[in-house]
């Protein structure tokens, strides 16, 4: 079993924040692949399904971002899932808005959700870094991530989330480069007015 985790903050007031793009990605993957309904468990919400003939558990921690590791560890321990079979979807200010990078292992780069996960399960998990752009001033970062996506962002967000969900099988099969290419294609189409030029 693989564990796909979307990071975000619980509650309707946070739902459209940039910080919650991890929740959005996992919701879209679960919807696209016909997962069962999300239910409360492991200090989060979980749904089960199958992608590329692999059993997948989708998890959205409800602990708030900086305690995400508690929920991830609870699910990991229950199913005895090794860290390398866990993939975290999270916002990334150091990537241009709409860019997607897949990384296996490494540091947490100061991301509070990843820092918490590191503390509970170590660094050997995968992560899908979802670019939300940088406000240009480090003092504005908190306000940037804890604000709703701008109206102008809506189309690229939708296109990238659709691509992440449609091609999730590539990620499950370890085809990280191909997965990133599909996400980049969606992002480029949006930049070019949706005509794929």
Secondary structure, DSSP 4 states (H G I P E B T S, - for coil): -EEEEE----SGGGTTBGGGHHHHHHHHHHHHTTPPPPEEETTEEEEEEEETTEEEEEEEE-S-GGGHHHHHHHHHHHHT--GGGEEEEEEETTS-TT-EEEEES---TT-HHHHHHHHHH-S-SEEEEEE----SSGGGHHHHHTSBPPGGGHHHHHHHHHHHHHTHHHHHTT-HHHHHHHHHHHHHHHHTTTS--
